[in-house]
């Protein structure tokens, strides 16, 4: 991931679940700027988010697991 920092104006997105991944893909298309979406290998965690926030540029979120 460090080499992506060399690219100017690149947006790096990291979804926390598959629903957010889907929303980030749509967001990346609408943004029309360079985007990298980082997601882990494997399946989704057992932890489910009750509420899905709207994706905004330059706004990060964190969440606590059980």
N, CA, C and O atoms as a Maestro MAE file, in Angstrom:
{
 s_m_m2io_version
 :::
 2.0.0
}

f_m_ct {
 s_m_title
 :::
 protein
 m_atom[264] {
  # First column is atom index #
  i_m_mmod_type
  r_m_x_coord
  r_m_y_coord
  r_m_z_coord
  i_m_residue_number
  s_m_chain_name
  s_m_pdb_residue_name
  s_m_pdb_atom_name
  i_m_atomic_number
  :::
  1 25 0.818 -1.197 0.000 1 A "UNK " " N  " 7
  2 3 0.000 0.000 0.000 1 A "UNK " " CA " 6
  3 2 0.858 1.256 0.000 1 A "UNK " " C  " 6
  4 15 0.406 2.307 -0.456 1 A "UNK " " O  " 8
  5 25 2.066 1.174 0.492 2 A "UNK " " N  " 7
  6 3 2.905 2.366 0.589 2 A "UNK " " CA " 6
  7 2 3.194 2.973 -0.783 2 A "UNK " " C  " 6
  8 15 3.284 4.195 -0.903 2 A "UNK " " O  " 8
  9 25 3.340 2.157 -1.803 3 A "UNK " " N  " 7
  10 3 3.664 2.708 -3.126 3 A "UNK " " CA " 6
  11 2 2.515 3.516 -3.711 3 A "UNK " " C  " 6
  12 15 2.751 4.349 -4.587 3 A "UNK " " O  " 8
  13 25 1.285 3.304 -3.264 4 A "UNK " " N  " 7
  14 3 0.162 4.103 -3.749 4 A "UNK " " CA " 6
  15 2 0.258 5.552 -3.283 4 A "UNK " " C  " 6
  16 15 -0.305 6.443 -3.918 4 A "UNK " " O  " 8
  17 25 0.964 5.795 -2.184 5 A "UNK " " N  " 7
  18 3 1.100 7.166 -1.677 5 A "UNK " " CA " 6
  19 2 1.891 8.047 -2.631 5 A "UNK " " C  " 6
  20 15 1.834 9.273 -2.531 5 A "UNK " " O  " 8
  21 25 2.623 7.444 -3.546 6 A "UNK " " N  " 7
  22 3 3.418 8.206 -4.512 6 A "UNK " " CA " 6
  23 2 2.565 8.791 -5.640 6 A "UNK " " C  " 6
  24 15 3.011 9.696 -6.345 6 A "UNK " " O  " 8
  25 25 1.380 8.297 -5.812 7 A "UNK " " N  " 7
  26 3 0.500 8.752 -6.892 7 A "UNK " " CA " 6
  27 2 -0.318 9.951 -6.400 7 A "UNK " " C  " 6
  28 15 -1.085 9.828 -5.446 7 A "UNK " " O  " 8
  29 25 -0.158 11.101 -7.044 8 A "UNK " " N  " 7
  30 3 -0.894 12.288 -6.584 8 A "UNK " " CA " 6
  31 2 -2.402 12.154 -6.813 8 A "UNK " " C  " 6
  32 15 -2.849 11.561 -7.794 8 A "UNK " " O  " 8
  33 25 -3.162 12.717 -5.888 9 A "UNK " " N  " 7
  34 3 -4.627 12.769 -5.962 9 A "UNK " " CA " 6
  35 2 -5.301 11.401 -5.996 9 A "UNK " " C  " 6
  36 15 -6.427 11.280 -6.478 9 A "UNK " " O  " 8
  37 25 -4.627 10.377 -5.492 10 A "UNK " " N  " 7
  38 3 -5.204 9.044 -5.454 10 A "UNK " " CA " 6
  39 2 -6.011 8.876 -4.176 10 A "UNK " " C  " 6
  40 15 -5.542 9.229 -3.094 10 A "UNK " " O  " 8
  41 25 -7.198 8.349 -4.289 11 A "UNK " " N  " 7
  42 3 -8.058 8.086 -3.139 11 A "UNK " " CA " 6
  43 2 -8.009 6.601 -2.826 11 A "UNK " " C  " 6
  44 15 -8.217 5.767 -3.708 11 A "UNK " " O  " 8
  45 25 -7.734 6.269 -1.566 12 A "UNK " " N  " 7
  46 3 -7.667 4.878 -1.139 12 A "UNK " " CA " 6
  47 2 -8.861 4.599 -0.236 12 A "UNK " " C  " 6
  48 15 -9.050 5.266 0.781 12 A "UNK " " O  " 8
  49 25 -9.655 3.619 -0.610 13 A "UNK " " N  " 7
  50 3 -10.849 3.254 0.137 13 A "UNK " " CA " 6
  51 2 -10.664 1.849 0.707 13 A "UNK " " C  " 6
  52 15 -10.084 0.982 0.053 13 A "UNK " " O  " 8
  53 25 -11.156 1.627 1.926 14 A "UNK " " N  " 7
  54 3 -11.053 0.318 2.563 14 A "UNK " " CA " 6
  55 2 -12.395 -0.031 3.212 14 A "UNK " " C  " 6
  56 15 -12.672 0.417 4.325 14 A "UNK " " O  " 8
  57 25 -13.222 -0.815 2.541 15 A "UNK " " N  " 7
  58 3 -14.538 -1.159 3.088 15 A "UNK " " CA " 6
  59 2 -14.433 -2.128 4.258 15 A "UNK " " C  " 6
  60 15 -13.500 -2.927 4.343 15 A "UNK " " O  " 8
  61 25 -15.411 -2.040 5.157 16 A "UNK " " N  " 7
  62 3 -15.416 -2.922 6.331 16 A "UNK " " CA " 6
  63 2 -16.268 -4.169 6.113 16 A "UNK " " C  " 6
  64 15 -16.154 -5.133 6.871 16 A "UNK " " O  " 8
  65 25 -17.122 -4.164 5.084 17 A "UNK " " N  " 7
  66 3 -17.956 -5.331 4.799 17 A "UNK " " CA " 6
  67 2 -18.358 -5.296 3.318 17 A "UNK " " C  " 6
  68 15 -18.036 -4.355 2.592 17 A "UNK " " O  " 8
  69 25 -19.063 -6.336 2.895 18 A "UNK " " N  " 7
  70 3 -19.418 -6.437 1.483 18 A "UNK " " CA " 6
  71 2 -20.414 -5.366 1.040 18 A "UNK " " C  " 6
  72 15 -20.363 -4.911 -0.102 18 A "UNK " " O  " 8
  73 25 -21.305 -4.966 1.918 19 A "UNK " " N  " 7
  74 3 -22.259 -3.900 1.580 19 A "UNK " " CA " 6
  75 2 -21.514 -2.596 1.320 19 A "UNK " " C  " 6
  76 15 -21.804 -1.891 0.354 19 A "UNK " " O  " 8
  77 25 -20.554 -2.278 2.184 20 A "UNK " " N  " 7
  78 3 -19.781 -1.054 1.990 20 A "UNK " " CA " 6
  79 2 -18.888 -1.157 0.751 20 A "UNK " " C  " 6
  80 15 -18.648 -0.147 0.090 20 A "UNK " " O  " 8
  81 25 -18.398 -2.338 0.427 21 A "UNK " " N  " 7
  82 3 -17.623 -2.530 -0.797 21 A "UNK " " CA " 6
  83 2 -18.470 -2.182 -2.018 21 A "UNK " " C  " 6
  84 15 -18.006 -1.498 -2.930 21 A "UNK " " O  " 8
  85 25 -19.697 -2.650 -2.027 22 A "UNK " " N  " 7
  86 3 -20.608 -2.351 -3.132 22 A "UNK " " CA " 6
  87 2 -20.838 -0.843 -3.250 22 A "UNK " " C  " 6
  88 15 -20.811 -0.292 -4.351 22 A "UNK " " O  " 8
  89 25 -21.063 -0.182 -2.119 23 A "UNK " " N  " 7
  90 3 -21.278 1.264 -2.135 23 A "UNK " " CA " 6
  91 2 -20.022 2.015 -2.567 23 A "UNK " " C  " 6
  92 15 -20.115 3.030 -3.256 23 A "UNK " " O  " 8
  93 25 -18.852 1.525 -2.170 24 A "UNK " " N  " 7
  94 3 -17.601 2.181 -2.557 24 A "UNK " " CA " 6
  95 2 -17.329 2.037 -4.047 24 A "UNK " " C  " 6
  96 15 -16.777 2.950 -4.660 24 A "UNK " " O  " 8
  97 25 -17.701 0.925 -4.632 25 A "UNK " " N  " 7
  98 3 -17.556 0.769 -6.081 25 A "UNK " " CA " 6
  99 2 -18.407 1.792 -6.821 25 A "UNK " " C  " 6
  100 15 -17.943 2.422 -7.772 25 A "UNK " " O  " 8
  101 25 -19.647 1.956 -6.386 26 A "UNK " " N  " 7
  102 3 -20.517 2.961 -7.005 26 A "UNK " " CA " 6
  103 2 -19.978 4.370 -6.761 26 A "UNK " " C  " 6
  104 15 -20.019 5.214 -7.657 26 A "UNK " " O  " 8
  105 25 -19.475 4.626 -5.556 27 A "UNK " " N  " 7
  106 3 -18.897 5.925 -5.216 27 A "UNK " " CA " 6
  107 2 -17.690 6.220 -6.103 27 A "UNK " " C  " 6
  108 15 -17.535 7.342 -6.585 27 A "UNK " " O  " 8
  109 25 -16.837 5.223 -6.320 28 A "UNK " " N  " 7
  110 3 -15.634 5.399 -7.139 28 A "UNK " " CA " 6
  111 2 -15.986 5.763 -8.582 28 A "UNK " " C  " 6
  112 15 -15.301 6.572 -9.208 28 A "UNK " " O  " 8
  113 25 -17.045 5.169 -9.097 29 A "UNK " " N  " 7
  114 3 -17.474 5.483 -10.460 29 A "UNK " " CA " 6
  115 2 -17.971 6.925 -10.541 29 A "UNK " " C  " 6
  116 15 -17.638 7.647 -11.480 29 A "UNK " " O  " 8
  117 25 -18.762 7.340 -9.562 30 A "UNK " " N  " 7
  118 3 -19.288 8.710 -9.555 30 A "UNK " " CA " 6
  119 2 -18.190 9.746 -9.316 30 A "UNK " " C  " 6
  120 15 -18.283 10.869 -9.811 30 A "UNK " " O  " 8
  121 25 -17.162 9.384 -8.571 31 A "UNK " " N  " 7
  122 3 -16.097 10.320 -8.213 31 A "UNK " " CA " 6
  123 2 -15.294 10.766 -9.428 31 A "UNK " " C  " 6
  124 15 -14.878 11.922 -9.502 31 A "UNK " " O  " 8
  125 25 -15.076 9.884 -10.358 32 A "UNK " " N  " 7
  126 3 -14.321 10.162 -11.580 32 A "UNK " " CA " 6
  127 2 -12.931 10.714 -11.283 32 A "UNK " " C  " 6
  128 15 -12.471 11.647 -11.941 32 A "UNK " " O  " 8
  129 25 -12.277 10.138 -10.302 33 A "UNK " " N  " 7
  130 3 -10.887 10.439 -9.952 33 A "UNK " " CA " 6
  131 2 -10.193 9.111 -9.690 33 A "UNK " " C  " 6
  132 15 -10.866 8.094 -9.524 33 A "UNK " " O  " 8
  133 25 -8.870 9.093 -9.648 34 A "UNK " " N  " 7
  134 3 -8.174 7.829 -9.383 34 A "UNK " " CA " 6
  135 2 -8.535 7.267 -8.007 34 A "UNK " " C  " 6
  136 15 -8.488 7.975 -7.002 34 A "UNK " " O  " 8
  137 25 -8.896 5.984 -7.982 35 A "UNK " " N  " 7
  138 3 -9.330 5.332 -6.746 35 A "UNK " " CA " 6
  139 2 -8.718 3.931 -6.660 35 A "UNK " " C  " 6
  140 15 -8.640 3.210 -7.655 35 A "UNK " " O  " 8
  141 25 -8.289 3.567 -5.461 36 A "UNK " " N  " 7
  142 3 -7.873 2.204 -5.150 36 A "UNK " " CA " 6
  143 2 -8.787 1.720 -4.038 36 A "UNK " " C  " 6
  144 15 -8.975 2.413 -3.039 36 A "UNK " " O  " 8
  145 25 -9.356 0.532 -4.208 37 A "UNK " " N  " 7
  146 3 -10.197 -0.041 -3.159 37 A "UNK " " CA " 6
  147 2 -9.464 -1.241 -2.584 37 A "UNK " " C  " 6
  148 15 -9.198 -2.220 -3.282 37 A "UNK " " O  " 8
  149 25 -9.147 -1.151 -1.313 38 A "UNK " " N  " 7
  150 3 -8.423 -2.213 -0.621 38 A "UNK " " CA " 6
  151 2 -9.437 -3.019 0.190 38 A "UNK " " C  " 6
  152 15 -10.221 -2.460 0.957 38 A "UNK " " O  " 8
  153 25 -9.409 -4.316 0.011 39 A "UNK " " N  " 7
  154 3 -10.285 -5.157 0.820 39 A "UNK " " CA " 6
  155 2 -9.549 -6.448 1.169 39 A "UNK " " C  " 6
  156 15 -8.725 -6.922 0.387 39 A "UNK " " O  " 8
  157 25 -9.838 -7.010 2.320 40 A "UNK " " N  " 7
  158 3 -9.120 -8.212 2.758 40 A "UNK " " CA " 6
  159 2 -9.567 -9.458 1.999 40 A "UNK " " C  " 6
  160 15 -10.686 -9.532 1.491 40 A "UNK " " O  " 8
  161 25 -8.677 -10.419 1.937 41 A "UNK " " N  " 7
  162 3 -9.040 -11.708 1.354 41 A "UNK " " CA " 6
  163 2 -9.944 -12.454 2.329 41 A "UNK " " C  " 6
  164 15 -9.923 -12.196 3.532 41 A "UNK " " O  " 8
  165 25 -10.714 -13.352 1.811 42 A "UNK " " N  " 7
  166 3 -11.566 -14.149 2.686 42 A "UNK " " CA " 6
  167 2 -12.976 -13.606 2.745 42 A "UNK " " C  " 6
  168 15 -13.362 -12.746 1.954 42 A "UNK " " O  " 8
  169 25 -13.729 -14.113 3.684 43 A "UNK " " N  " 7
  170 3 -15.128 -13.736 3.802 43 A "UNK " " CA " 6
  171 2 -15.345 -12.572 4.740 43 A "UNK " " C  " 6
  172 15 -14.407 -11.958 5.248 43 A "UNK " " O  " 8
  173 25 -16.587 -12.299 4.946 44 A "UNK " " N  " 7
  174 3 -17.001 -11.204 5.814 44 A "UNK " " CA " 6
  175 2 -17.010 -11.674 7.266 44 A "UNK " " C  " 6
  176 15 -17.315 -12.833 7.546 44 A "UNK " " O  " 8
  177 25 -16.675 -10.772 8.188 45 A "UNK " " N  " 7
  178 3 -16.704 -11.101 9.612 45 A "UNK " " CA " 6
  179 2 -18.112 -11.413 10.070 45 A "UNK " " C  " 6
  180 15 -19.088 -11.117 9.381 45 A "UNK " " O  " 8
  181 25 -18.202 -12.013 11.238 46 A "UNK " " N  " 7
  182 3 -19.508 -12.304 11.813 46 A "UNK " " CA " 6
  183 2 -20.203 -11.040 12.286 46 A "UNK " " C  " 6
  184 15 -21.430 -11.002 12.375 46 A "UNK " " O  " 8
  185 25 -19.425 -10.000 12.593 47 A "UNK " " N  " 7
  186 3 -19.983 -8.744 13.084 47 A "UNK " " CA " 6
  187 2 -20.748 -8.046 11.970 47 A "UNK " " C  " 6
  188 15 -20.196 -7.796 10.899 47 A "UNK " " O  " 8
  189 25 -21.983 -7.738 12.209 48 A "UNK " " N  " 7
  190 3 -22.829 -7.059 11.218 48 A "UNK " " CA " 6
  191 2 -23.126 -5.646 11.673 48 A "UNK " " C  " 6
  192 15 -23.427 -5.407 12.843 48 A "UNK " " O  " 8
  193 25 -23.041 -4.721 10.750 49 A "UNK " " N  " 7
  194 3 -23.347 -3.326 11.047 49 A "UNK " " CA " 6
  195 2 -24.858 -3.131 10.941 49 A "UNK " " C  " 6
  196 15 -25.475 -3.547 9.961 49 A "UNK " " O  " 8
  197 25 -25.442 -2.507 11.938 50 A "UNK " " N  " 7
  198 3 -26.878 -2.244 11.899 50 A "UNK " " CA " 6
  199 2 -27.197 -1.083 10.971 50 A "UNK " " C  " 6
  200 15 -28.196 -1.107 10.252 50 A "UNK " " O  " 8
  201 25 -26.342 -0.069 10.991 51 A "UNK " " N  " 7
  202 3 -26.590 1.137 10.217 51 A "UNK " " CA " 6
  203 2 -25.420 1.365 9.270 51 A "UNK " " C  " 6
  204 15 -24.261 1.276 9.677 51 A "UNK " " O  " 8
  205 25 -25.716 1.657 8.020 52 A "UNK " " N  " 7
  206 3 -24.687 1.911 7.027 52 A "UNK " " CA " 6
  207 2 -24.658 3.408 6.750 52 A "UNK " " C  " 6
  208 15 -25.649 3.969 6.283 52 A "UNK " " O  " 8
  209 25 -23.532 4.062 7.033 53 A "UNK " " N  " 7
  210 3 -23.401 5.494 6.795 53 A "UNK " " CA " 6
  211 2 -23.127 5.773 5.324 53 A "UNK " " C  " 6
  212 15 -22.621 4.917 4.598 53 A "UNK " " O  " 8
  213 25 -23.465 6.969 4.902 54 A "UNK " " N  " 7
  214 3 -23.190 7.400 3.539 54 A "UNK " " CA " 6
  215 2 -21.682 7.598 3.368 54 A "UNK " " C  " 6
  216 15 -21.022 8.120 4.267 54 A "UNK " " O  " 8
  217 25 -21.142 7.191 2.239 55 A "UNK " " N  " 7
  218 3 -19.712 7.329 1.980 55 A "UNK " " CA " 6
  219 2 -19.428 8.745 1.526 55 A "UNK " " C  " 6
  220 15 -20.062 9.257 0.604 55 A "UNK " " O  " 8
  221 25 -18.458 9.376 2.191 56 A "UNK " " N  " 7
  222 3 -18.065 10.744 1.863 56 A "UNK " " CA " 6
  223 2 -16.568 10.793 1.643 56 A "UNK " " C  " 6
  224 15 -15.809 10.092 2.313 56 A "UNK " " O  " 8
  225 25 -16.148 11.614 0.712 57 A "UNK " " N  " 7
  226 3 -14.737 11.782 0.423 57 A "UNK " " CA " 6
  227 2 -14.031 12.450 1.602 57 A "UNK " " C  " 6
  228 15 -14.532 13.428 2.156 57 A "UNK " " O  " 8
  229 25 -12.888 11.929 1.977 58 A "UNK " " N  " 7
  230 3 -12.027 12.431 3.050 58 A "UNK " " CA " 6
  231 2 -12.654 12.315 4.443 58 A "UNK " " C  " 6
  232 15 -12.319 13.088 5.341 58 A "UNK " " O  " 8
  233 25 -13.550 11.362 4.620 59 A "UNK " " N  " 7
  234 3 -14.126 11.123 5.937 59 A "UNK " " CA " 6
  235 2 -13.937 9.651 6.272 59 A "UNK " " C  " 6
  236 15 -14.389 8.773 5.538 59 A "UNK " " O  " 8
  237 25 -13.273 9.395 7.371 60 A "UNK " " N  " 7
  238 3 -13.047 8.007 7.761 60 A "UNK " " CA " 6
  239 2 -13.929 7.644 8.941 60 A "UNK " " C  " 6
  240 15 -14.420 8.514 9.660 60 A "UNK " " O  " 8
  241 25 -14.122 6.350 9.128 61 A "UNK " " N  " 7
  242 3 -14.926 5.847 10.230 61 A "UNK " " CA " 6
  243 2 -14.186 4.689 10.875 61 A "UNK " " C  " 6
  244 15 -13.391 4.000 10.237 61 A "UNK " " O  " 8
  245 25 -14.459 4.500 12.113 62 A "UNK " " N  " 7
  246 3 -13.968 3.305 12.788 62 A "UNK " " CA " 6
  247 2 -15.144 2.678 13.515 62 A "UNK " " C  " 6
  248 15 -16.127 3.354 13.818 62 A "UNK " " O  " 8
  249 25 -15.043 1.413 13.788 63 A "UNK " " N  " 7
  250 3 -16.108 0.745 14.524 63 A "UNK " " CA " 6
  251 2 -15.475 -0.262 15.464 63 A "UNK " " C  " 6
  252 15 -14.360 -0.738 15.252 63 A "UNK " " O  " 8
  253 25 -16.220 -0.566 16.502 64 A "UNK " " N  " 7
  254 3 -15.736 -1.519 17.498 64 A "UNK " " CA " 6
  255 2 -16.416 -2.856 17.270 64 A "UNK " " C  " 6
  256 15 -17.611 -2.927 16.984 64 A "UNK " " O  " 8
  257 25 -15.634 -3.906 17.403 65 A "UNK " " N  " 7
  258 3 -16.250 -5.229 17.354 65 A "UNK " " CA " 6
  259 2 -16.716 -5.571 18.749 65 A "UNK " " C  " 6
  260 15 -16.194 -5.042 19.730 65 A "UNK " " O  " 8
  261 25 -17.643 -6.407 18.840 66 A "UNK " " N  " 7
  262 3 -18.245 -6.816 20.099 66 A "UNK " " CA " 6
  263 2 -17.364 -6.596 21.229 66 A "UNK " " C  " 6
  264 15 -17.731 -6.893 22.366 66 A "UNK " " O  " 8
  :::
 }
 m_bond[263] {
  # First column is bond index #
  i_m_from
  i_m_to
  i_m_order
  :::
  1 1 2 1
  2 2 3 1
  3 3 4 2
  4 3 5 1
  5 5 6 1
  6 6 7 1
  7 7 8 2
  8 7 9 1
  9 9 10 1
  10 10 11 1
  11 11 12 2
  12 11 13 1
  13 13 14 1
  14 14 15 1
  15 15 16 2
  16 15 17 1
  17 17 18 1
  18 18 19 1
  19 19 20 2
  20 19 21 1
  21 21 22 1
  22 22 23 1
  23 23 24 2
  24 23 25 1
  25 25 26 1
  26 26 27 1
  27 27 28 2
  28 27 29 1
  29 29 30 1
  30 30 31 1
  31 31 32 2
  32 31 33 1
  33 33 34 1
  34 34 35 1
  35 35 36 2
  36 35 37 1
  37 37 38 1
  38 38 39 1
  39 39 40 2
  40 39 41 1
  41 41 42 1
  42 42 43 1
  43 43 44 2
  44 43 45 1
  45 45 46 1
  46 46 47 1
  47 47 48 2
  48 47 49 1
  49 49 50 1
  50 50 51 1
  51 51 52 2
  52 51 53 1
  53 53 54 1
  54 54 55 1
  55 55 56 2
  56 55 57 1
  57 57 58 1
  58 58 59 1
  59 59 60 2
  60 59 61 1
  61 61 62 1
  62 62 63 1
  63 63 64 2
  64 63 65 1
  65 65 66 1
  66 66 67 1
  67 67 68 2
  68 67 69 1
  69 69 70 1
  70 70 71 1
  71 71 72 2
  72 71 73 1
  73 73 74 1
  74 74 75 1
  75 75 76 2
  76 75 77 1
  77 77 78 1
  78 78 79 1
  79 79 80 2
  80 79 81 1
  81 81 82 1
  82 82 83 1
  83 83 84 2
  84 83 85 1
  85 85 86 1
  86 86 87 1
  87 87 88 2
  88 87 89 1
  89 89 90 1
  90 90 91 1
  91 91 92 2
  92 91 93 1
  93 93 94 1
  94 94 95 1
  95 95 96 2
  96 95 97 1
  97 97 98 1
  98 98 99 1
  99 99 100 2
  100 99 101 1
  101 101 102 1
  102 102 103 1
  103 103 104 2
  104 103 105 1
  105 105 106 1
  106 106 107 1
  107 107 108 2
  108 107 109 1
  109 109 110 1
  110 110 111 1
  111 111 112 2
  112 111 113 1
  113 113 114 1
  114 114 115 1
  115 115 116 2
  116 115 117 1
  117 117 118 1
  118 118 119 1
  119 119 120 2
  120 119 121 1
  121 121 122 1
  122 122 123 1
  123 123 124 2
  124 123 125 1
  125 125 126 1
  126 126 127 1
  127 127 128 2
  128 127 129 1
  129 129 130 1
  130 130 131 1
  131 131 132 2
  132 131 133 1
  133 133 134 1
  134 134 135 1
  135 135 136 2
  136 135 137 1
  137 137 138 1
  138 138 139 1
  139 139 140 2
  140 139 141 1
  141 141 142 1
  142 142 143 1
  143 143 144 2
  144 143 145 1
  145 145 146 1
  146 146 147 1
  147 147 148 2
  148 147 149 1
  149 149 150 1
  150 150 151 1
  151 151 152 2
  152 151 153 1
  153 153 154 1
  154 154 155 1
  155 155 156 2
  156 155 157 1
  157 157 158 1
  158 158 159 1
  159 159 160 2
  160 159 161 1
  161 161 162 1
  162 162 163 1
  163 163 164 2
  164 163 165 1
  165 165 166 1
  166 166 167 1
  167 167 168 2
  168 167 169 1
  169 169 170 1
  170 170 171 1
  171 171 172 2
  172 171 173 1
  173 173 174 1
  174 174 175 1
  175 175 176 2
  176 175 177 1
  177 177 178 1
  178 178 179 1
  179 179 180 2
  180 179 181 1
  181 181 182 1
  182 182 183 1
  183 183 184 2
  184 183 185 1
  185 185 186 1
  186 186 187 1
  187 187 188 2
  188 187 189 1
  189 189 190 1
  190 190 191 1
  191 191 192 2
  192 191 193 1
  193 193 194 1
  194 194 195 1
  195 195 196 2
  196 195 197 1
  197 197 198 1
  198 198 199 1
  199 199 200 2
  200 199 201 1
  201 201 202 1
  202 202 203 1
  203 203 204 2
  204 203 205 1
  205 205 206 1
  206 206 207 1
  207 207 208 2
  208 207 209 1
  209 209 210 1
  210 210 211 1
  211 211 212 2
  212 211 213 1
  213 213 214 1
  214 214 215 1
  215 215 216 2
  216 215 217 1
  217 217 218 1
  218 218 219 1
  219 219 220 2
  220 219 221 1
  221 221 222 1
  222 222 223 1
  223 223 224 2
  224 223 225 1
  225 225 226 1
  226 226 227 1
  227 227 228 2
  228 227 229 1
  229 229 230 1
  230 230 231 1
  231 231 232 2
  232 231 233 1
  233 233 234 1
  234 234 235 1
  235 235 236 2
  236 235 237 1
  237 237 238 1
  238 238 239 1
  239 239 240 2
  240 239 241 1
  241 241 242 1
  242 242 243 1
  243 243 244 2
  244 243 245 1
  245 245 246 1
  246 246 247 1
  247 247 248 2
  248 247 249 1
  249 249 250 1
  250 250 251 1
  251 251 252 2
  252 251 253 1
  253 253 254 1
  254 254 255 1
  255 255 256 2
  256 255 257 1
  257 257 258 1
  258 258 259 1
  259 259 260 2
  260 259 261 1
  261 261 262 1
  262 262 263 1
  263 263 264 2
  :::
 }
}
